[in-house]
């Protein structure tokens, strides 16, 4: 017998859930397009060299690789068995897309990308191997106007979905590097340091220190780093500027302060958080996440990645992006029982199985006219258990149900 369930980490989506998912996506698209973003599409498959360019952090370990085909596979060995892979995010493909098409794009390009990505990680509640990402990116804008607009568009989209109580946390990768340097870590160890520090809110200070020591790093440096970030978190951006004088350029702090000042009148809180890391190695400047009261997890995140496009173009191009955690948003709204109704009237014709072709043709004509009037109209054959059929139709939202007998007579069901 063939398996009935989808592969592990994948899922079937039922009609009501798909309707909710599409309504969420439509809302997000509508908001993003109102900010001047335009939607693009990239292939779900990319060259393996693109996906393993040391930009995706730990996600590069989770790539679904695709074997070569035919003779190429027969003659391949070891690491040469695969030449393609499924994309694990939308940012790396966007960079490749821009490099390939920039001659046909505006100087400041504002892109929407919505699509499935794949990661071969261990599935758990709310975490899948195939999931949807919703990204907006601004390429070609070097000022903090990019960060400000991304934050505004994303918080507006979340508000339109009925969420509130946002806190936007912001940091800068240059500040993180400065903190690691001040604590005594070597630059080649920064990635290990950041991976551990990113878990501070989950495993605590002792857990972070233990993880760093287990990676062969100095325990005194670990404790100094943790104490420093704890001190800064309590006192804010000015404290970080003071501690990192001569290590991190003042322009970094000025830029963050400008972003905070511009957004001070928004319908959300924005705060500096020096423990914010973000997992991707490609971030080069400001990074940010959005938390929503009562969620306990971030629902969106992003940052600036000015160096990524240089790997394709041999010249750096400023770039910044924000991604909504679509699956988390969907799960929350689903658990809250949120349903969207497009307002279209739903009508059904139930035809007796003994109806001749002329009667059926007349019903189809009537159904067609209702559709032309903007209604949703369903035509179905009557089953023996008509009561069960009625219950199903009503549960699907059909408010007018017409019965058609073998003579072609039509009456509405009470």
C-alpha positions, 0 to 999 in steps of 0.5 A, spaced: 500 500 500 502 506 498 503 511 503 497 516 505 501 521 509 506 526 506 513 526 507 516 528 514 516 535 515 511 537 509 503 537 510 497 537 506 493 544 506 485 543 507 481 548 503 479 552 509 486 553 511 488 555 504 483 560 504 486 563 510 493 562 508 491 566 501 487 571 505 493 573 509 498 573 503 493 578 499 493 582 505 501 582 505 501 583 498 496 589 498 500 593 504 507 592 500 505 594 494 502 600 497 509 602 499 511 601 491 514 594 492 513 590 486 513 582 486 518 578 482 519 570 482 525 566 482 526 558 481 525 554 487 532 550 484 538 554 484 545 552 482 549 548 488 555 553 488 550 559 489 547 556 495 553 554 498 557 561 498 558 561 505 552 566 506 547 562 509 550 560 516 547 554 519 542 553 513 547 551 508 547 544 512 540 544 511 540 544 503 536 539 500 541 537 494 539 534 487 543 529 484 545 530 477 542 526 472 543 521 467 550 520 465 553 526 469 550 522 475 554 515 473 560 519 472 560 523 478 563 521 485 563 524 492 562 531 492 560 532 485 554 528 485 549 534 486 549 540 482 543 543 484 539 544 490 532 547 493 533 554 495 533 555 503 531 562 503 529 568 498 535 572 499 540 568 496 536 567 490 534 575 490 541 577 490 543 572 484 536 575 480 538 582 481 545 580 478 542 577 472 537 582 471 539 589 474 540 592 467 532 592 466 531 594 474 531 601 477 536 604 481 533 603 487 529 596 486 524 594 491 522 587 491 516 583 494 518 575 494 513 570 496 514 563 496 516 556 498 523 554 501 526 548 504 530 546 509 532 539 511 531 540 519 528 536 524 520 537 524 517 540 530 510 544 532 510 550 527 517 548 524 516 544 517 521 542 512 517 546 506 514 553 508 512 560 506 517 566 506 514 573 505 520 578 503 521 585 502 527 588 500 530 594 498 536 594 493 540 600 491 539 605 497 545 606 502 541 610 507 537 608 513 531 610 509 531 603 507 531 600 514 525 605 516 521 603 510 522 596 511 520 597 518 514 601 517 511 596 511 512 590 515 508 593 522 503 596 517 502 589 514 501 585 521 496 591 523 492 589 517 492 582 519 489 584 526 495 583 530 498 589 535 503 590 541 509 590 536 516 591 539 521 592 534 528 590 536 534 593 533 542 592 533 548 592 528 552 587 526 558 591 527 556 592 534 556 585 535 563 584 532 566 590 536 563 587 543 566 580 541 573 584 539 572 587 546 571 581 550 578 578 547 575 573 541 579 572 535 575 574 528 575 567 526 571 565 532 566 571 531 561 566 528 561 561 533 560 567 538 554 569 535 551 563 534 551 562 542 550 569 544 543 568 539 541 563 544 541 567 551 534 568 552 533 561 551 539 557 555 541 563 559 548 566 561 551 560 564 548 556 557 551 561 553 558 560 557 558 553 557 557 552 549 562 557 548 567 553 552 565 547 549 567 550 542 574 551 545 573 558 546 576 562 553 571 562 558 573 568 561 572 572 554 565 568 554 563 571 561 566 578 559 562 578 553 555 576 557 556 581 562 558 587 557 551 585 553 547 585 560 550 591 562 548 595 555 541 591 555 540 595 561 542 602 559 541 602 552 545 605 546 549 610 549 552 605 553 554 601 547 557 607 544 561 609 550 564 602 551 566 601 544 569 608 543 575 607 538 572 600 536 566 601 532 565 607 528 560 613 531 557 613 524 554 606 526 551 608 533 548 615 529 545 611 524 541 606 529 539 613 533 536 616 526 532 609 525 529 610 532 528 617 532 524 617 525 520 611 528 518 614 535 511 616 533 510 609 530 504 604 533 510 600 536 515 600 540 522 600 538 528 599 542 536 597 541 538 590 543 545 588 543 543 581 544 540 581 537 544 576 532 540 574 527 542 567 524 545 569 517 552 570 516 550 575 510 548 581 514 553 587 514 549 592 518 543 594 522 539 588 523 532 587 526 526 583 529 519 584 531 516 581 537 508 581 538 505 581 545 503 574 548 507 570 542 513 569 546 517 568 539 519 573 533 514 574 527 519 578 523 526 579 522 531 582 517 537 586 516 542 589 511 546 585 507 551 590 503 556 585 501 552 579 498 551 582 491 558 583 490 559 576 490 555 576 483 557 583 480 564 584 483 562 590 486 558 592 492 551 594 492 547 596 498 541 592 500 536 591 506 531 586 507 525 584 512 521 577 512 515 576 515 514 569 519 508 567 515 507 560 518 508 563 525 502 568 523 498 563 520 498 558 526 496 564 531 491 566 526 488 559 525 488 557 533 484 564 534 479 561 529 480 567 524 476 566 518 476 571 512 469 572 508 470 575 501 463 577 501 461 573 495 454 570 496 454 562 495 449 558 492 448 551 490 443 547 485 442 540 487 440 536 481 436 529 482 440 524 478 434 522 474 434 529 470 435 529 463 440 533 459 435 539 458 434 540 465 441 539 467 443 544 461 438 549 464 441 549 471 448 550 468 445 556 464 442 559 471 448 557 475 452 561 469 448 567 470 449 567 478 456 567 477 456 573 472 453 577 477 459 575 482 456 569 486 459 563 487 455 558 484 456 550 485 452 545 481 452 538 484 448 531 484 443 529 489 446 523 494 441 519 498 443 522 504 440 529 503 441 531 510 448 530 510 449 533 504 445 539 506 449 540 512 456 539 508 454 545 504 451 549 509 458 548 513 461 551 506 457 557 507 452 556 501 446 560 504 441 558 498 441 551 496 436 549 490 433 542 489 432 541 482 427 535 481 427 530 475 421 535 471 426 541 472 422 544 477 426 548 482 425 549 489 429 553 495 431 548 501 429 551 508 
